[in-house]
């Protein structure tokens, strides 16, 4: 009898914990929507948290973010160190709105100081909704699993027509070409994706090319907004 009662108590405790978790999730969505309401023309830049400010990828990220910020793009990053810091820094130094969507992690994820708006998330899936909802383009600098997660999330949503197509750019051909090559020689060859799916991805080594892609997309996006107002 005592064992059964203990099991029931544990189940009740778990149910109560799950119920409170729902409220935490709702609160994260609510704060995100309220703090970012009205945001437009934002570009999310992803990249490794583990690269120092002396790394060439860090310096390239700052350069790219500065160029985009000079052309009136808001910059969103994951809010942490490394290339996320570099993205926020590039916007911050140009006095452009710099946003960090931080995630609570056991290590690596300490908020960087270059954020005008800083949001903290406990749940990855809530954070990813914010990236998708408020970005008109993604740039993935060299990174690890987190960067790949954001990249494939956006790629899947576009492939399945769950979101309007946005520029999805991989910066650094030396870093990313092996992944794209594997997609071509394995995924396309075995029929798990179509060759046309790869058209959703752009690889670039040129910040100016990335800027022009984003400018064209913003022009298209503005036209869509005008059409919706009619």
C-alpha positions as a Python dict, from the first residue, in 0.01 Angstrom:
ca = {
    (1, 'X'): (0, 0, 0),
    (2, 'X'): (279, 240, 91),
    (3, 'X'): (457, 172, -238),
    (4, 'X'): (140, 239, -436),
    (5, 'X'): (79, 560, -247),
    (6, 'X'): (432, 674, -317),
    (7, 'X'): (386, 606, -689),
    (8, 'X'): (61, 802, -696),
    (9, 'X'): (223, 1089, -512),
    (10, 'X'): (506, 1092, -761),
    (11, 'X'): (259, 1100, -1051),
    (12, 'X'): (71, 1387, -893),
    (13, 'X'): (394, 1577, -837),
    (14, 'X'): (492, 1519, -1199),
    (15, 'X'): (153, 1635, -1326),
    (16, 'X'): (176, 1949, -1116),
    (17, 'X'): (526, 2016, -1247),
    (18, 'X'): (406, 1968, -1604),
    (19, 'X'): (118, 2210, -1549),
    (20, 'X'): (352, 2479, -1417),
    (21, 'X'): (583, 2419, -1712),
    (22, 'X'): (300, 2516, -1947),
    (23, 'X'): (274, 2851, -1770),
    (24, 'X'): (650, 2905, -1803),
    (25, 'X'): (629, 2831, -2174),
    (26, 'X'): (338, 3071, -2220),
    (27, 'X'): (523, 3341, -2027),
    (28, 'X'): (827, 3307, -2255),
    (29, 'X'): (611, 3339, -2565),
    (30, 'X'): (427, 3636, -2416),
    (31, 'X'): (741, 3826, -2320),
    (32, 'X'): (901, 3757, -2657),
    (33, 'X'): (598, 3876, -2854),
    (34, 'X'): (561, 4187, -2638),
    (35, 'X'): (928, 4289, -2644),
    (36, 'X'): (973, 4229, -3017),
    (37, 'X'): (632, 4354, -3134),
    (38, 'X'): (661, 4581, -3436),
    (39, 'X'): (1012, 4465, -3522),
    (40, 'X'): (1079, 4440, -3893),
    (41, 'X'): (1375, 4411, -4130),
    (42, 'X'): (1578, 4205, -3887),
    (43, 'X'): (1845, 3957, -3987),
    (44, 'X'): (1949, 3672, -3760),
    (45, 'X'): (2317, 3586, -3757),
    (46, 'X'): (2417, 3250, -3610),
    (47, 'X'): (2758, 3109, -3531),
    (48, 'X'): (2983, 2935, -3285),
    (49, 'X'): (2994, 3042, -2921),
    (50, 'X'): (3345, 2898, -2888),
    (51, 'X'): (3550, 3125, -3113),
    (52, 'X'): (3742, 3413, -2957),
    (53, 'X'): (3754, 3775, -3067),
    (54, 'X'): (4092, 3704, -3226),
    (55, 'X'): (3952, 3441, -3462),
    (56, 'X'): (3912, 3541, -3830),
    (57, 'X'): (3548, 3425, -3825),
    (58, 'X'): (3478, 3664, -3538),
    (59, 'X'): (3621, 3957, -3730),
    (60, 'X'): (3427, 3862, -4045),
    (61, 'X'): (3107, 3841, -3842),
    (62, 'X'): (3160, 4191, -3703),
    (63, 'X'): (3231, 4318, -4055),
    (64, 'X'): (2916, 4160, -4197),
    (65, 'X'): (2695, 4282, -3912),
    (66, 'X'): (2832, 4635, -3949),
    (67, 'X'): (2756, 4635, -4321),
    (68, 'X'): (2401, 4513, -4269),
    (69, 'X'): (2345, 4757, -3982),
    (70, 'X'): (2463, 5050, -4195),
    (71, 'X'): (2186, 4957, -4438),
    (72, 'X'): (1915, 4973, -4171),
    (73, 'X'): (1889, 4607, -4085),
    (74, 'X'): (1830, 4514, -3723),
    (75, 'X'): (2063, 4236, -3607),
    (76, 'X'): (1946, 3941, -3398),
    (77, 'X'): (2181, 3684, -3249),
    (78, 'X'): (2166, 3407, -2995),
    (79, 'X'): (2293, 3658, -2741),
    (80, 'X'): (2593, 3462, -2622),
    (81, 'X'): (2970, 3486, -2670),
    (82, 'X'): (3180, 3407, -2976),
    (83, 'X'): (3026, 3483, -3312),
    (84, 'X'): (2696, 3574, -3150),
    (85, 'X'): (2879, 3851, -2966),
    (86, 'X'): (3045, 3955, -3290),
    (87, 'X'): (2707, 3992, -3461),
    (88, 'X'): (2567, 4207, -3180),
    (89, 'X'): (2887, 4409, -3165),
    (90, 'X'): (2871, 4492, -3535),
    (91, 'X'): (2519, 4631, -3497),
    (92, 'X'): (2591, 4803, -3165),
    (93, 'X'): (2893, 4994, -3295),
    (94, 'X'): (2679, 5125, -3583),
    (95, 'X'): (2410, 5238, -3338),
    (96, 'X'): (2163, 4996, -3494),
    (97, 'X'): (1919, 4795, -3284),
    (98, 'X'): (2101, 4489, -3153),
    (99, 'X'): (1897, 4201, -3012),
    (100, 'X'): (2007, 3891, -2824),
    (101, 'X'): (1785, 3588, -2772),
    (102, 'X'): (1972, 3416, -2492),
    (103, 'X'): (1925, 3056, -2385),
    (104, 'X'): (1991, 2914, -2039),
    (105, 'X'): (2268, 2653, -2068),
    (106, 'X'): (2502, 2484, -1819),
    (107, 'X'): (2804, 2637, -1995),
    (108, 'X'): (2909, 2868, -2279),
    (109, 'X'): (2596, 3084, -2287),
    (110, 'X'): (2682, 3403, -2100),
    (111, 'X'): (2503, 3709, -2244),
    (112, 'X'): (2732, 3942, -2436),
    (113, 'X'): (2737, 4317, -2356),
    (114, 'X'): (2637, 4442, -2704),
    (115, 'X'): (2260, 4402, -2677),
    (116, 'X'): (1996, 4675, -2675),
    (117, 'X'): (1724, 4418, -2619),
    (118, 'X'): (1810, 4101, -2432),
    (119, 'X'): (1563, 3818, -2382),
    (120, 'X'): (1631, 3502, -2182),
    (121, 'X'): (1476, 3170, -2278),
    (122, 'X'): (1466, 2839, -2103),
    (123, 'X'): (1317, 2650, -2397),
    (124, 'X'): (1490, 2617, -2733),
    (125, 'X'): (1165, 2579, -2926),
    (126, 'X'): (1026, 2909, -2796),
    (127, 'X'): (1350, 3083, -2886),
    (128, 'X'): (1344, 2938, -3236),
    (129, 'X'): (992, 3069, -3292),
    (130, 'X'): (1122, 3419, -3217),
    (131, 'X'): (1405, 3385, -3468),
    (132, 'X'): (1170, 3267, -3742),
    (133, 'X'): (889, 3513, -3667),
    (134, 'X'): (1101, 3827, -3655),
    (135, 'X'): (1372, 3761, -3915),
    (136, 'X'): (1359, 3835, -4286),
    (137, 'X'): (1686, 3654, -4345),
    (138, 'X'): (1931, 3412, -4185),
    (139, 'X'): (2310, 3414, -4208),
    (140, 'X'): (2487, 3110, -4064),
    (141, 'X'): (2851, 3172, -3989),
    (142, 'X'): (3071, 2872, -3904),
    (143, 'X'): (2929, 2700, -3599),
    (144, 'X'): (2841, 2378, -3427),
    (145, 'X'): (2525, 2186, -3343),
    (146, 'X'): (2333, 2497, -3236),
    (147, 'X'): (2402, 2673, -3566),
    (148, 'X'): (2309, 2358, -3758),
    (149, 'X'): (1989, 2331, -3556),
    (150, 'X'): (1880, 2684, -3654),
    (151, 'X'): (1984, 2627, -4014),
    (152, 'X'): (1791, 2302, -4058),
    (153, 'X'): (1489, 2439, -3872),
    (154, 'X'): (1452, 2725, -4121),
    (155, 'X'): (1535, 2500, -4415),
    (156, 'X'): (1268, 2247, -4318),
    (157, 'X'): (1004, 2515, -4262),
    (158, 'X'): (1069, 2658, -4609),
    (159, 'X'): (1084, 2317, -4776),
    (160, 'X'): (744, 2229, -4628),
    (161, 'X'): (593, 2573, -4704),
    (162, 'X'): (534, 2651, -4338),
    (163, 'X'): (698, 2992, -4375),
    (164, 'X'): (759, 3228, -4666),
    (165, 'X'): (1102, 3174, -4822),
    (166, 'X'): (1375, 3388, -4668),
    (167, 'X'): (1740, 3417, -4765),
    (168, 'X'): (1923, 3131, -4595),
    (169, 'X'): (2291, 3202, -4637),
    (170, 'X'): (2590, 2997, -4528),
    (171, 'X'): (2893, 3221, -4491),
    (172, 'X'): (3226, 3054, -4564),
    (173, 'X'): (3246, 2808, -4853),
    (174, 'X'): (3548, 2627, -4707),
    (175, 'X'): (3351, 2553, -4391),
    (176, 'X'): (3013, 2465, -4543),
    (177, 'X'): (3087, 2310, -4882),
    (178, 'X'): (3141, 1964, -4736),
    (179, 'X'): (2789, 1967, -4589),
    (180, 'X'): (2632, 2080, -4915),
    (181, 'X'): (2840, 1827, -5107),
    (182, 'X'): (2709, 1550, -4880),
    (183, 'X'): (2353, 1665, -4941),
    (184, 'X'): (2411, 1649, -5316),
    (185, 'X'): (2591, 1315, -5325),
    (186, 'X'): (2385, 1138, -5059),
    (187, 'X'): (2046, 1299, -4994),
    (188, 'X'): (1968, 1398, -5353),
    (189, 'X'): (2121, 1081, -5496),
    (190, 'X'): (1916, 857, -5266),
    (191, 'X'): (1599, 1056, -5323),
    (192, 'X'): (1544, 1177, -4966),
    (193, 'X'): (1536, 1539, -5090),
    (194, 'X'): (1494, 1689, -5434),
    (195, 'X'): (1767, 1876, -5614),
    (196, 'X'): (1544, 2186, -5610),
    (197, 'X'): (1548, 2185, -5229),
    (198, 'X'): (1910, 2294, -5241),
    (199, 'X'): (1803, 2612, -5420),
    (200, 'X'): (1679, 2732, -5080),
    (201, 'X'): (2044, 2759, -4966),
    (202, 'X'): (2307, 3014, -5070),
    (203, 'X'): (2677, 2986, -4992),
    (204, 'X'): (2875, 3308, -4996),
    (205, 'X'): (3216, 3443, -4900),
    (206, 'X'): (3129, 3802, -4986),
    (207, 'X'): (2957, 4037, -4737),
    (208, 'X'): (2855, 4268, -5020),
    (209, 'X'): (2681, 3982, -5201),
    (210, 'X'): (2495, 3897, -4881),
    (211, 'X'): (2390, 4260, -4841),
    (212, 'X'): (2251, 4271, -5194),
    (213, 'X'): (2055, 3950, -5138),
    (214, 'X'): (1903, 4096, -4822),
    (215, 'X'): (1824, 4428, -4989),
    (216, 'X'): (1638, 4254, -5271),
    (217, 'X'): (1446, 4043, -5023),
    (218, 'X'): (1353, 4350, -4817),
    (219, 'X'): (1223, 4521, -5130),
    (220, 'X'): (1009, 4214, -5205),
    (221, 'X'): (894, 4200, -4842),
    (222, 'X'): (793, 4566, -4845),
    (223, 'X'): (586, 4504, -5157),
    (224, 'X'): (409, 4218, -4981),
    (225, 'X'): (332, 4448, -4689),
    (226, 'X'): (183, 4708, -4923),
    (227, 'X'): (-32, 4445, -5090),
    (228, 'X'): (-165, 4333, -4751),
    (229, 'X'): (-264, 4690, -4664),
    (230, 'X'): (-481, 4725, -4976),
}
